[in-house]
């Protein structure tokens, strides 16, 4: 994929998963060169950088723990400091003093949204101090650095400074201050630890006036700056990458806290209504109409399951997050899917022969039952055997749907699971029916 000149394209395109691996490798290399990420809104740039920092806290680079006996570090988000304390992922309270006295125990992360800041937020405030030189006193100006910069300058401290929305800053004075962080790895008179990596992110430059109106103005970074950093273009994640991220991030005690139906919808309409689907690309969105991105689907998955008893509200929320076309389709998908669940099919296999289901609903139910083979094998086997026994006498149109269902489910299993299931079918005398279904 060759990036377009002037729109932020680089031709060096990585998925979020690929980018995370590269950032980990770069962080564990010396020197820690600065990185610039370019990509459309909502693809996961900031999430990848934050996840990279968390991973490095749990899996420090080999050299960073040499002779220290440390197997992992405490991840600390500096921007959550309140009254001299920082909240960590375990809700443990950490003070500035803890970090200063034991820098080897912590991995710092700071997310700076540059569009919200003044230059002094980046470089510190000037102050007048006195110098005593040979009994003569001189007044000089120095900088009182920001607290986050002081922390990142602790010798040997590990961390990542993330400068977000760098292309959207319209003030030259803020841009100049950000460049110093980006290129010199310093704030005011403070230079960051050699173990601190600076990562910046921005959006592509709009190619048309229509894009500028809808998405805002993104400024191209000058070539001399880009020549001093590593540039990566970030593409949206694949559907399976997104599902894995949701499971990793929103599963507690083995229970999903997000609506798996959103993933089922994405799989069923991957090439039509996902963030890179054909219908999405063809849709003309209004200025204030939302559109489907990995971020908006994430937000939907966190709330949609709580709205199933209120279909009108679910549809409204889905449209508000995904735009009219995709949001409406998702609401319809939920409505049709609610007619039967995979668990209900397992309890009553004849439902697959007594009712007709839309192709996308049938496919998702088949995938769901295939997944259950690993956790509820005997019930899945009983389901398959029951359907096969009753298939010859079923109504033609419903039998065709049941055949498609069984083939989809079978092809969703692993090779070992397919072999095992076929042997069981043969042991029950149903292999002729099964072979007919396979077209043999």
Phi, psi and omega in degrees: 000115182267124180289147181279136179293131177092350180249004180098354180292142182240343187078354180250079192257129179235145171283164178305321179294316178296319181297317180302316179298319180294317180298320177298316180296318181293321180297324182275008176254162177232138356286163180274091182291149178286153185232141174239126180251131177236136180181161180295165181295146171081007182272347175111023181299307182293325179297318180297317181294317178296316180296325177298316179297318179296319179296316182293332175292318180282336183228072184301151175301143184308316183291335186285346181242011182301129177067008181255347181068024183259128179259337176204161182241164179274125178280124182232121174272112184297326185289358175257012178294132176225122176051052175071017176229153177237136177273133176256178181298340180260010181065013176286141181271128179237133180262163174304321182298321178302315183292317180296320184279333184226060184298335181291347184270353192232151171239117185267145175223132179225125181254110180256115174272102192295334181290349183258003193244159170260161180305321182293339175292338182261324187252348182095170181263138176291146178215153180261130178228164183253140174246133177257106180241109179054049178066010173254135182258131180236138176268127180228160179257130173231180179251136169269104189288157175297152183299323181295325179291323177300317180295316181289346180266357177301126182306126176084355182293140176268144177176170175230129173258122183249118179256101185266153175063034182294331180281348184262359179286129182259350184263122181300326182291324177290319179300317180298317179294322179293324179299323180295319176297317187291315187265317184266350183052049180211156177229119185059236179265005183261133173255135183291160175303148178294348179264011177258128176253140179254124178238133178237156182218150178202176181260156176297153176289128181304137182276337183227166177296325179297318178294322178297319180295319186279318188254354182089172185268128173245129183268138176290137177280143183294148181302320179299327177288313181300329182291349181255002183228172174262126184253128175234138172264132185256123177263159176298153180287157169290161183302318181292326175298317180297316180298318180297320177298316180297317179295318181293326188266326188238043171238126180236126180053039177079004182245128177292135174253016177234160187277108182295341178299329178297318176295318179299321177296314180298320179292320181292326184237037184305321185261007176242308192237011171281182184294345176240018181289157182297319180294325179294317181295329182278341185286133174265112185269141176290165184302320182252019177265133179286170180216158184287123173224166174306322180295315183291326175291326175298313179299321178296316183295336181279345185234337189300322182299339181274357186245007185296333178278359180227073188303324180293319178291322177300315180297317181297317179294317180298317178295321180294334180264327189246355188090166189295310187297308183286320180298318178296318181294321178296317179298320178295321179298316179297318181298316181288325182291331183290351181294332177200150177247162178300322180295321179294324178295319178298322181286331180222080184303334182294344178301329182288339179261349184259346184228155174256137182236148175301149185304319182291324179292316179300317181295318182290323176295321179296316177299319182295318180290324176300321178296323181292345179302332182279338185243341185220051192303312187297320179293324178293317178299315178299321178300310182297316181295319180296315180296316180297320181296326184261357183298318184298334183258003182282156175302140190306310184294323180285328176294321178298317178296321180294321177298313178301320180299310182296320179294318179297316179296315181298316181288345178275350179278163174286165180302318180296319180292321179297316179299316180298315182295319180296321178296321178294320178299316179295320180296337179262012175073021184250013183295323177301317178295319181296317180294324175297319178298322180280354180080025181263000000 
